[in-house]
């Protein structure tokens, strides 16, 4: 699916993948590039899995969102932030 440019949107480069909201943010739309015979990179496969889980089990998604709220409210320590990571942390 290609994204058209307009005054209210952003153009997705042809070699990128994304999960977008649509329908006033009530639906998800999965946008994948046409890679021909190449395999999708792992992160794009992850996006596909997320979209499939949303469509097959929306209650799971709601549970995950509620978990995020609880974790935020409890100020759960989730470890280092991405900006705190460096190559010295690599194994």
Residue, then its C-alpha position, 0 to 999 in steps of 0.5 A: x500500500x502506498x501513502x499519498x502525500x497531502x497537507x495533513x499527512x506524512x509520506x512513508x518512504x517506499x522501503x519502510x513499514x508502519x502501523x498507522x491508526x485510521x478511522x479516527x484512531x479506532x482502527x489499525x492499518x499495516x503498511x508494508x513495502x513491496x520487497x519482491x522476493x526479499x524477506x521482511x526484516x525482523x522488525x517488520x515481521x514484529x509489526x505484522x504480528x502486532x497487527x494480526x494479534x490486534x485484529x484477532x484478539x482486541x481484548x489482549x491489546x486492551x489488557x496490554x494497554x491497562x498493564x502499561x497504565x498500571x506500570x506507569x502509575x506504579x513507576x516500575x523501574x524498567x531498566x536503562x533508557x535507550x539514551x543510557x545504553x552504549x556499546x560498553x553494555x553489549x555482551 
